[in-house]
Amino acid sequence: MNDYQKEELEALEQISQTMVQLKPDERIMLSEMIEPYLSFRRKLDAFLSGKFSDHCTSSCYQNNLSACCSKDGIITFWADAVINLFCSSKAQIQDVYKSLKEPWSQVKCTYLTPGGCCWKVRPLVCAMFICDSAQKNVFGKNAQAKTKWRQFERTAKSFRWPDKIVLFDSLERCFMEKGCRSSLMHLNTSPGLLNIKKKYGVKLY
Ligand code: SF4
């Protein structure tokens, strides 16, 4: 395992250990916090599947390119991992742990398995990735789809961009209250994002 895998694994272990200790009312609260985001992700998935699957299957999948998952270390946020673990079965969580313990590859994401991405709810940065070629091909022929995509981008930002208290920050704070700390808590550790919070008067943890 390299440092990236260790960092990810450590975060997942903290989240798993904290989640099993949640009281029923805390689980309900977490579920209610996450539901608007999951609703957004369902709509996003339907849009991507409807507009992009033909292009992506023929241009990447069949040619083994899969450019979006060929990066060796994508940036995941604490909230991405919380949401994924919250929505995953025990077997799916084990698959994530297993993938992190595989030998490091320079040519693919550590979470990419022969069956595809092992995350049940992929990180937001992955869900929002459409390569230039796909954008050009699909949006070039469909201006409405491009407008819809811009709306998705704005909604995605509203969950993560800390010009107010946003879901990704709230999820970090919930787990910080329980003693968790991680470099994946970008909303509370990244100097750039902390500056945004200061600029907009968002209370720091
Ligand atoms: S986390 Fe999943 S979707 Fe994102 S780059 Fe890795 S394999 Fe691809």
py3Dmol code that shows the C-alpha trace and the ligand (Angstrom):
import py3Dmol

protein = """\
ATOM      1  CA  MET A   1       0.000   0.000   0.000  1.00  0.00           C
ATOM      2  CA  ASN A   2       1.211   3.493  -0.736  1.00  0.00           C
ATOM      3  CA  ASP A   3       0.492   6.687   1.219  1.00  0.00           C
ATOM      4  CA  TYR A   4      -2.656   7.438  -0.797  1.00  0.00           C
ATOM      5  CA  GLN A   5      -4.122   4.015  -0.108  1.00  0.00           C
ATOM      6  CA  LYS A   6      -3.176   4.231   3.589  1.00  0.00           C
ATOM      7  CA  GLU A   7      -4.773   7.663   3.899  1.00  0.00           C
ATOM      8  CA  GLU A   8      -7.987   6.440   2.259  1.00  0.00           C
ATOM      9  CA  LEU A   9      -8.058   3.244   4.311  1.00  0.00           C
ATOM     10  CA  GLU A  10      -7.530   5.124   7.565  1.00  0.00           C
ATOM     11  CA  ALA A  11     -10.462   7.410   6.754  1.00  0.00           C
ATOM     12  CA  LEU A  12     -12.712   4.481   5.855  1.00  0.00           C
ATOM     13  CA  GLU A  13     -11.837   2.689   9.074  1.00  0.00           C
ATOM     14  CA  GLN A  14     -12.655   5.761  11.153  1.00  0.00           C
ATOM     15  CA  ILE A  15     -15.972   6.210   9.363  1.00  0.00           C
ATOM     16  CA  SER A  16     -16.901   2.518   9.700  1.00  0.00           C
ATOM     17  CA  GLN A  17     -16.015   2.434  13.397  1.00  0.00           C
ATOM     18  CA  THR A  18     -17.970   5.622  14.081  1.00  0.00           C
ATOM     19  CA  MET A  19     -20.983   4.526  12.066  1.00  0.00           C
ATOM     20  CA  VAL A  20     -21.469   1.267  13.958  1.00  0.00           C
ATOM     21  CA  GLN A  21     -21.641   3.287  17.175  1.00  0.00           C
ATOM     22  CA  LEU A  22     -24.332   5.677  15.927  1.00  0.00           C
ATOM     23  CA  LYS A  23     -27.569   5.645  17.865  1.00  0.00           C
ATOM     24  CA  PRO A  24     -30.784   5.002  15.864  1.00  0.00           C
ATOM     25  CA  ASP A  25     -31.760   8.692  15.971  1.00  0.00           C
ATOM     26  CA  GLU A  26     -28.293   9.672  14.735  1.00  0.00           C
ATOM     27  CA  ARG A  27     -28.617   7.267  11.812  1.00  0.00           C
ATOM     28  CA  ILE A  28     -31.980   8.765  10.954  1.00  0.00           C
ATOM     29  CA  MET A  29     -30.478  12.264  11.117  1.00  0.00           C
ATOM     30  CA  LEU A  30     -27.626  11.184   8.844  1.00  0.00           C
ATOM     31  CA  SER A  31     -30.053   9.614   6.413  1.00  0.00           C
ATOM     32  CA  GLU A  32     -32.122  12.809   6.276  1.00  0.00           C
ATOM     33  CA  MET A  33     -29.011  14.903   5.714  1.00  0.00           C
ATOM     34  CA  ILE A  34     -27.860  12.727   2.833  1.00  0.00           C
ATOM     35  CA  GLU A  35     -31.201  12.134   1.074  1.00  0.00           C
ATOM     36  CA  PRO A  36     -31.278  15.393  -0.974  1.00  0.00           C
ATOM     37  CA  TYR A  37     -27.797  14.568  -2.242  1.00  0.00           C
ATOM     38  CA  LEU A  38     -28.816  11.010  -3.164  1.00  0.00           C
ATOM     39  CA  SER A  39     -31.823  12.386  -4.981  1.00  0.00           C
ATOM     40  CA  PHE A  40     -29.477  14.639  -6.958  1.00  0.00           C
ATOM     41  CA  ARG A  41     -27.220  11.693  -7.731  1.00  0.00           C
ATOM     42  CA  ARG A  42     -30.133   9.596  -8.994  1.00  0.00           C
ATOM     43  CA  LYS A  43     -31.132  12.380 -11.374  1.00  0.00           C
ATOM     44  CA  LEU A  44     -27.524  12.855 -12.444  1.00  0.00           C
ATOM     45  CA  ASP A  45     -27.080   9.132 -13.115  1.00  0.00           C
ATOM     46  CA  ALA A  46     -30.259   9.057 -15.187  1.00  0.00           C
ATOM     47  CA  PHE A  47     -29.047  12.047 -17.208  1.00  0.00           C
ATOM     48  CA  LEU A  48     -25.586  10.577 -17.805  1.00  0.00           C
ATOM     49  CA  SER A  49     -26.976   7.196 -18.696  1.00  0.00           C
ATOM     50  CA  GLY A  50     -29.502   8.685 -21.096  1.00  0.00           C
ATOM     51  CA  LYS A  51     -27.210  11.172 -22.808  1.00  0.00           C
ATOM     52  CA  PHE A  52     -23.729   9.687 -22.620  1.00  0.00           C
ATOM     53  CA  SER A  53     -23.784   5.913 -22.432  1.00  0.00           C
ATOM     54  CA  ASP A  54     -23.795   5.416 -26.212  1.00  0.00           C
ATOM     55  CA  HIS A  55     -20.862   7.752 -26.777  1.00  0.00           C
ATOM     56  CA  CYS A  56     -18.839   6.539 -23.771  1.00  0.00           C
ATOM     57  CA  THR A  57     -19.373   2.855 -24.525  1.00  0.00           C
ATOM     58  CA  SER A  58     -18.202   3.145 -28.108  1.00  0.00           C
ATOM     59  CA  SER A  59     -15.352   5.609 -27.617  1.00  0.00           C
ATOM     60  CA  CYS A  60     -13.815   4.362 -24.355  1.00  0.00           C
ATOM     61  CA  TYR A  61     -15.205   1.167 -22.933  1.00  0.00           C
ATOM     62  CA  GLN A  62     -14.905  -0.888 -26.113  1.00  0.00           C
ATOM     63  CA  ASN A  63     -11.425   0.522 -26.726  1.00  0.00           C
ATOM     64  CA  ASN A  64     -10.283  -0.037 -23.130  1.00  0.00           C
ATOM     65  CA  LEU A  65      -9.522   3.637 -22.695  1.00  0.00           C
ATOM     66  CA  SER A  66     -11.794   4.482 -19.752  1.00  0.00           C
ATOM     67  CA  ALA A  67      -9.988   7.784 -19.324  1.00  0.00           C
ATOM     68  CA  CYS A  68     -11.964   8.881 -16.284  1.00  0.00           C
ATOM     69  CA  CYS A  69     -10.771   5.993 -14.097  1.00  0.00           C
ATOM     70  CA  SER A  70      -7.207   5.780 -15.381  1.00  0.00           C
ATOM     71  CA  LYS A  71      -5.875   8.344 -12.907  1.00  0.00           C
ATOM     72  CA  ASP A  72      -3.781   6.848 -10.137  1.00  0.00           C
ATOM     73  CA  GLY A  73      -5.149   8.887  -7.222  1.00  0.00           C
ATOM     74  CA  ILE A  74      -8.406  10.789  -7.396  1.00  0.00           C
ATOM     75  CA  ILE A  75      -9.248  13.317  -4.690  1.00  0.00           C
ATOM     76  CA  THR A  76     -11.967  11.943  -2.468  1.00  0.00           C
ATOM     77  CA  PHE A  77     -13.698  13.975   0.198  1.00  0.00           C
ATOM     78  CA  TRP A  78     -14.630  12.733   3.668  1.00  0.00           C
ATOM     79  CA  ALA A  79     -18.303  13.200   2.795  1.00  0.00           C
ATOM     80  CA  ASP A  80     -17.918  11.062  -0.349  1.00  0.00           C
ATOM     81  CA  ALA A  81     -16.674   8.220   1.812  1.00  0.00           C
ATOM     82  CA  VAL A  82     -19.358   8.705   4.490  1.00  0.00           C
ATOM     83  CA  ILE A  83     -22.146   8.669   1.914  1.00  0.00           C
ATOM     84  CA  ASN A  84     -20.715   5.653   0.130  1.00  0.00           C
ATOM     85  CA  LEU A  85     -20.301   3.612   3.311  1.00  0.00           C
ATOM     86  CA  PHE A  86     -23.734   4.629   4.556  1.00  0.00           C
ATOM     87  CA  CYS A  87     -25.317   3.348   1.326  1.00  0.00           C
ATOM     88  CA  SER A  88     -23.204   0.196   0.920  1.00  0.00           C
ATOM     89  CA  SER A  89     -23.816  -3.366   2.016  1.00  0.00           C
ATOM     90  CA  LYS A  90     -21.193  -5.156   4.120  1.00  0.00           C
ATOM     91  CA  ALA A  91     -20.001  -6.994   1.004  1.00  0.00           C
ATOM     92  CA  GLN A  92     -19.645  -3.740  -0.926  1.00  0.00           C
ATOM     93  CA  ILE A  93     -17.643  -2.206   1.932  1.00  0.00           C
ATOM     94  CA  GLN A  94     -15.367  -5.241   1.953  1.00  0.00           C
ATOM     95  CA  ASP A  95     -14.798  -4.751  -1.791  1.00  0.00           C
ATOM     96  CA  VAL A  96     -13.641  -1.187  -1.128  1.00  0.00           C
ATOM     97  CA  TYR A  97     -11.236  -2.338   1.588  1.00  0.00           C
ATOM     98  CA  LYS A  98      -9.950  -5.096  -0.668  1.00  0.00           C
ATOM     99  CA  SER A  99      -9.303  -2.721  -3.559  1.00  0.00           C
ATOM    100  CA  LEU A 100      -7.280  -0.446  -1.291  1.00  0.00           C
ATOM    101  CA  LYS A 101      -5.052  -3.326  -0.277  1.00  0.00           C
ATOM    102  CA  GLU A 102      -4.287  -4.353  -3.855  1.00  0.00           C
ATOM    103  CA  PRO A 103      -0.815  -3.466  -5.194  1.00  0.00           C
ATOM    104  CA  TRP A 104      -0.697   0.148  -6.364  1.00  0.00           C
ATOM    105  CA  SER A 105      -1.149   0.732 -10.074  1.00  0.00           C
ATOM    106  CA  GLN A 106       0.200   3.754 -11.935  1.00  0.00           C
ATOM    107  CA  VAL A 107      -2.330   3.378 -14.710  1.00  0.00           C
ATOM    108  CA  LYS A 108      -5.692   3.094 -13.006  1.00  0.00           C
ATOM    109  CA  CYS A 109      -7.609   4.254  -9.986  1.00  0.00           C
ATOM    110  CA  THR A 110      -7.143   1.957  -7.010  1.00  0.00           C
ATOM    111  CA  TYR A 111     -10.942   1.609  -6.779  1.00  0.00           C
ATOM    112  CA  LEU A 112     -11.323   0.357 -10.336  1.00  0.00           C
ATOM    113  CA  THR A 113     -11.895  -3.399 -10.300  1.00  0.00           C
ATOM    114  CA  PRO A 114     -12.577  -5.818 -13.169  1.00  0.00           C
ATOM    115  CA  GLY A 115     -16.273  -5.267 -12.413  1.00  0.00           C
ATOM    116  CA  GLY A 116     -15.971  -1.478 -12.574  1.00  0.00           C
ATOM    117  CA  CYS A 117     -15.812   1.060  -9.772  1.00  0.00           C
ATOM    118  CA  CYS A 118     -16.271  -0.615  -6.393  1.00  0.00           C
ATOM    119  CA  TRP A 119     -17.982   2.412  -4.837  1.00  0.00           C
ATOM    120  CA  LYS A 120     -21.769   2.134  -4.574  1.00  0.00           C
ATOM    121  CA  VAL A 121     -22.054   5.944  -4.672  1.00  0.00           C
ATOM    122  CA  ARG A 122     -19.017   7.160  -6.577  1.00  0.00           C
ATOM    123  CA  PRO A 123     -17.131  10.270  -5.387  1.00  0.00           C
ATOM    124  CA  LEU A 124     -18.731  13.468  -6.616  1.00  0.00           C
ATOM    125  CA  VAL A 125     -15.671  14.436  -8.645  1.00  0.00           C
ATOM    126  CA  CYS A 126     -16.043  11.179 -10.605  1.00  0.00           C
ATOM    127  CA  ALA A 127     -19.784  11.523 -11.060  1.00  0.00           C
ATOM    128  CA  MET A 128     -19.266  15.013 -12.483  1.00  0.00           C
ATOM    129  CA  PHE A 129     -16.484  14.021 -14.859  1.00  0.00           C
ATOM    130  CA  ILE A 130     -17.286  14.123 -18.573  1.00  0.00           C
ATOM    131  CA  CYS A 131     -14.262  14.232 -20.833  1.00  0.00           C
ATOM    132  CA  ASP A 132     -13.885  16.997 -23.441  1.00  0.00           C
ATOM    133  CA  SER A 133     -14.556  14.620 -26.320  1.00  0.00           C
ATOM    134  CA  ALA A 134     -17.848  13.410 -24.830  1.00  0.00           C
ATOM    135  CA  GLN A 135     -18.954  16.947 -23.993  1.00  0.00           C
ATOM    136  CA  LYS A 136     -18.165  18.121 -27.504  1.00  0.00           C
ATOM    137  CA  ASN A 137     -19.931  15.190 -29.100  1.00  0.00           C
ATOM    138  CA  VAL A 138     -23.112  15.277 -26.995  1.00  0.00           C
ATOM    139  CA  PHE A 139     -23.488  18.980 -26.199  1.00  0.00           C
ATOM    140  CA  GLY A 140     -22.551  19.951 -29.746  1.00  0.00           C
ATOM    141  CA  LYS A 141     -25.756  18.315 -30.938  1.00  0.00           C
ATOM    142  CA  ASN A 142     -27.974  19.049 -27.964  1.00  0.00           C
ATOM    143  CA  ALA A 143     -28.022  22.522 -26.430  1.00  0.00           C
ATOM    144  CA  GLN A 144     -30.735  21.532 -23.952  1.00  0.00           C
ATOM    145  CA  ALA A 145     -28.514  18.795 -22.568  1.00  0.00           C
ATOM    146  CA  LYS A 146     -25.742  21.354 -22.137  1.00  0.00           C
ATOM    147  CA  THR A 147     -28.080  23.663 -20.208  1.00  0.00           C
ATOM    148  CA  LYS A 148     -29.168  20.762 -18.025  1.00  0.00           C
ATOM    149  CA  TRP A 149     -25.565  19.850 -17.389  1.00  0.00           C
ATOM    150  CA  ARG A 150     -24.783  23.393 -16.221  1.00  0.00           C
ATOM    151  CA  GLN A 151     -27.670  23.053 -13.747  1.00  0.00           C
ATOM    152  CA  PHE A 152     -26.172  19.819 -12.458  1.00  0.00           C
ATOM    153  CA  GLU A 153     -22.824  21.566 -12.037  1.00  0.00           C
ATOM    154  CA  ARG A 154     -24.449  24.323  -9.969  1.00  0.00           C
ATOM    155  CA  THR A 155     -26.274  21.784  -7.810  1.00  0.00           C
ATOM    156  CA  ALA A 156     -23.102  19.738  -7.302  1.00  0.00           C
ATOM    157  CA  LYS A 157     -21.335  22.904  -6.175  1.00  0.00           C
ATOM    158  CA  SER A 158     -24.102  23.647  -3.686  1.00  0.00           C
ATOM    159  CA  PHE A 159     -23.264  20.458  -1.796  1.00  0.00           C
ATOM    160  CA  ARG A 160     -19.529  21.088  -1.634  1.00  0.00           C
ATOM    161  CA  TRP A 161     -18.571  24.727  -2.136  1.00  0.00           C
ATOM    162  CA  PRO A 162     -18.271  26.305   1.325  1.00  0.00           C
ATOM    163  CA  ASP A 163     -19.670  29.802   0.763  1.00  0.00           C
ATOM    164  CA  LYS A 164     -22.302  28.687   3.306  1.00  0.00           C
ATOM    165  CA  ILE A 165     -22.679  25.590   5.470  1.00  0.00           C
ATOM    166  CA  VAL A 166     -22.899  22.813   2.889  1.00  0.00           C
ATOM    167  CA  LEU A 167     -23.545  19.097   3.189  1.00  0.00           C
ATOM    168  CA  PHE A 168     -19.917  18.097   2.714  1.00  0.00           C
ATOM    169  CA  ASP A 169     -18.862  20.433   5.529  1.00  0.00           C
ATOM    170  CA  SER A 170     -21.706  19.314   7.805  1.00  0.00           C
ATOM    171  CA  LEU A 171     -20.719  15.670   7.386  1.00  0.00           C
ATOM    172  CA  GLU A 172     -17.131  16.471   8.297  1.00  0.00           C
ATOM    173  CA  ARG A 173     -18.284  18.391  11.366  1.00  0.00           C
ATOM    174  CA  CYS A 174     -20.592  15.550  12.492  1.00  0.00           C
ATOM    175  CA  PHE A 175     -17.695  13.133  12.525  1.00  0.00           C
ATOM    176  CA  MET A 176     -15.261  15.667  14.004  1.00  0.00           C
ATOM    177  CA  GLU A 177     -17.711  15.986  16.926  1.00  0.00           C
ATOM    178  CA  LYS A 178     -17.159  12.274  17.433  1.00  0.00           C
ATOM    179  CA  GLY A 179     -13.385  12.611  17.436  1.00  0.00           C
ATOM    180  CA  CYS A 180     -12.554  11.716  13.835  1.00  0.00           C
ATOM    181  CA  ARG A 181      -9.758  13.546  12.069  1.00  0.00           C
ATOM    182  CA  SER A 182      -8.527  13.015   8.512  1.00  0.00           C
ATOM    183  CA  SER A 183      -6.723  14.712   5.687  1.00  0.00           C
ATOM    184  CA  LEU A 184      -9.792  13.853   3.610  1.00  0.00           C
ATOM    185  CA  MET A 185     -11.689  16.517   5.578  1.00  0.00           C
ATOM    186  CA  HIS A 186     -10.824  19.101   2.947  1.00  0.00           C
ATOM    187  CA  LEU A 187     -13.610  21.493   3.987  1.00  0.00           C
ATOM    188  CA  ASN A 188     -11.912  21.846   7.361  1.00  0.00           C
ATOM    189  CA  THR A 189      -8.245  21.462   6.461  1.00  0.00           C
ATOM    190  CA  SER A 190      -7.626  22.913   3.007  1.00  0.00           C
ATOM    191  CA  PRO A 191      -6.234  26.468   3.291  1.00  0.00           C
ATOM    192  CA  GLY A 192      -8.014  27.459   0.071  1.00  0.00           C
ATOM    193  CA  LEU A 193     -11.405  26.206   1.236  1.00  0.00           C
ATOM    194  CA  LEU A 194     -10.919  27.687   4.713  1.00  0.00           C
ATOM    195  CA  ASN A 195     -10.266  31.043   3.048  1.00  0.00           C
ATOM    196  CA  ILE A 196     -13.558  30.731   1.155  1.00  0.00           C
ATOM    197  CA  LYS A 197     -15.331  30.074   4.444  1.00  0.00           C
ATOM    198  CA  LYS A 198     -13.687  33.099   6.050  1.00  0.00           C
ATOM    199  CA  LYS A 199     -14.574  35.256   3.065  1.00  0.00           C
ATOM    200  CA  TYR A 200     -18.267  34.317   3.311  1.00  0.00           C
ATOM    201  CA  GLY A 201     -18.412  34.401   7.115  1.00  0.00           C
ATOM    202  CA  VAL A 202     -18.931  30.678   7.539  1.00  0.00           C
ATOM    203  CA  LYS A 203     -18.130  29.735  11.115  1.00  0.00           C
ATOM    204  CA  LEU A 204     -14.991  27.605  11.358  1.00  0.00           C
ATOM    205  CA  TYR A 205     -14.992  24.419  13.385  1.00  0.00           C
TER     206      TYR A 205
END
"""
ligand_1 = """\
8
SF4
S -13.434 6.119 -7.624
Fe -14.469 4.831 -9.105
S -15.361 6.234 -10.617
Fe -13.823 7.373 -9.469
S -11.917 7.218 -10.680
Fe -11.925 5.541 -9.169
S -12.824 3.772 -10.207
Fe -13.334 5.604 -11.419
"""
view = py3Dmol.view(width=600, height=400)
view.addModel(protein, "pdb")
view.setStyle({"model": 0}, {"cartoon": {"style": "trace"}})
view.addModel(ligand_1, "xyz")
view.setStyle({"model": 1}, {"stick": {}})
view.zoomTo()
view.show()
